[in-house]
Amino acid sequence: MTRRMPKWAAARGYGDFANDPSLSPFEIALIAAWVDGGAPETPAKTGAAAAPSRVPRAPEPYRPPRGVTRTLACGDRALDGRLLGVRPRLNKDGDAGISALLPSGRTEILAWIRRYDPASPETFWLRHPLDLPRGSRLRVEARGECAVDVITAR
């Protein structure tokens, strides 16, 4: 209910990530209702008919696409190509805003990272890769020293 688990540094509403482990409000409400209802661990044992006929399968783990990784210093840097993901390198408990500035003048907000923990680095894989035409720039705004690994399509 407090949204502290699982650990995920990206602020909700800033970016859409394929590997986001966060639960939706519906999923949180569903689990809370299950717990409030007594949270039975197994079906009541009243014979073989009580056993579930189908055991749910765990979802397949996210498999990131292959790409080329390069490290950019924070600030405003030229970047073009198909952006697949970003991996910030920040100080402990650091925050950063990551956005793409397109030649058309449009700004695409990619992520807002909060309370970063360098002991648990995370790559934030874009659910929808972003095509950056020549003349695009990646802007990373953070306090203190920082860098960001960018993963682009080959």
C-alpha positions in Angstrom: 0.0 0.0 0.0 2.9 2.4 0.6 4.5 1.6 -2.8 7.9 0.8 -1.3 8.2 -2.6 -2.9 9.4 -3.6 -5.3 12.3 -1.1 -5.3 12.0 1.1 -8.4 13.6 4.5 -8.7 11.5 5.9 -11.6 8.7 8.2 -10.6 5.3 7.1 -11.8 4.0 9.2 -14.6 7.4 10.2 -16.0 8.2 7.6 -18.7 6.8 4.2 -19.7 9.1 1.3 -19.1 8.9 -2.3 -20.3 10.6 -3.6 -17.2 8.6 -1.6 -14.6 7.8 -4.0 -11.7 5.3 -1.6 -10.1 1.8 -2.7 -9.3 -1.2 -0.8 -10.8 -3.7 0.7 -8.5 -6.1 -2.1 -9.5 -3.5 -4.8 -8.6 -2.9 -3.2 -5.2 -6.6 -3.1 -4.5 -7.0 -6.7 -5.5 -4.2 -7.9 -3.2 -5.6 -5.7 -0.3 -9.1 -7.2 -0.8 -7.6 -10.7 -0.8 -5.7 -10.0 2.4 -8.8 -8.4 4.0 -10.9 -11.4 3.0 -8.7 -13.8 5.0 -6.0 -14.5 2.4 -6.4 -18.3 2.2 -3.1 -19.8 1.2 -4.5 -23.0 -0.3 -8.0 -24.3 -1.2 -9.9 -26.0 1.6 -9.0 -29.7 1.6 -12.2 -31.5 0.9 -10.9 -34.1 -1.5 -9.2 -34.2 -4.9 -11.9 -32.0 -6.4 -10.6 -29.0 -4.3 -7.2 -29.0 -6.0 -6.9 -26.3 -8.7 -7.3 -27.7 -12.2 -4.8 -25.3 -13.6 -1.7 -23.8 -11.9 -1.0 -20.2 -13.1 2.3 -19.7 -14.8 4.7 -16.9 -13.8 5.1 -14.3 -16.6 8.1 -14.5 -18.7 10.9 -12.3 -17.5 11.6 -9.1 -19.6 14.3 -9.7 -22.1 15.8 -6.4 -23.2 16.7 -5.9 -26.8 20.3 -5.9 -27.9 21.9 -2.5 -28.4 25.0 -0.4 -28.2 25.7 1.2 -24.8 27.7 4.5 -24.5 28.2 6.7 -21.5 27.3 10.4 -21.6 28.1 13.0 -19.0 25.0 14.7 -17.6 23.9 17.9 -19.1 22.8 18.6 -22.7 24.4 16.1 -25.2 23.9 15.3 -28.9 22.3 12.0 -29.4 20.6 10.4 -32.4 19.4 6.9 -33.3 16.8 4.6 -31.8 16.9 5.0 -28.0 16.1 1.7 -26.2 16.9 2.5 -22.6 18.8 4.6 -20.1 20.9 3.6 -17.0 21.6 6.6 -14.8 24.8 6.8 -12.7 24.1 9.1 -9.8 25.3 9.7 -6.3 23.5 7.9 -3.5 20.0 9.3 -3.0 20.5 11.4 -6.1 17.6 12.6 -8.4 17.7 13.2 -12.1 15.3 14.3 -14.9 16.0 12.7 -18.3 14.5 14.1 -21.5 15.0 14.1 -25.2 15.0 17.4 -27.1 14.0 16.9 -30.7 14.9 19.2 -33.6 11.2 20.0 -34.1 11.3 21.8 -30.7 9.3 19.0 -28.9 10.6 17.7 -25.6 10.0 14.1 -24.7 10.2 13.3 -21.0 11.9 10.0 -20.6 12.3 9.5 -16.8 12.5 11.1 -13.5 14.8 9.1 -11.2 14.4 9.5 -7.4 16.5 8.5 -4.5 19.0 6.6 -6.7 20.9 3.7 -5.1 24.2 2.9 -6.9 24.3 -0.4 -5.1 21.2 -1.4 -7.2 21.8 0.1 -10.6 18.8 -0.3 -12.9 18.4 0.1 -16.7 15.1 1.7 -17.6 14.0 0.1 -20.9 11.6 2.2 -22.9 8.4 0.4 -23.6 8.3 2.2 -26.9 11.8 2.9 -28.2 12.2 6.5 -29.3 13.6 7.5 -32.7 15.9 10.5 -32.3 16.6 12.2 -35.6 19.9 13.9 -36.3 20.1 17.1 -34.3 18.4 15.6 -31.2 19.8 16.1 -27.7 19.6 14.2 -24.5 19.2 16.4 -21.4 20.0 15.0 -18.0 19.4 17.4 -15.1 20.9 16.3 -11.8 22.8 17.8 -8.9 26.3 16.7 -8.4 28.4 14.5 -10.6 26.5 12.1 -12.8 26.5 10.3 -16.1 24.0 8.2 -18.0 24.5 5.0 -20.1 22.3 5.2 -23.2 21.4 2.1 -25.1 20.6 2.6 -28.8 19.7 0.1 -31.5 22.6 -1.2 -33.5 
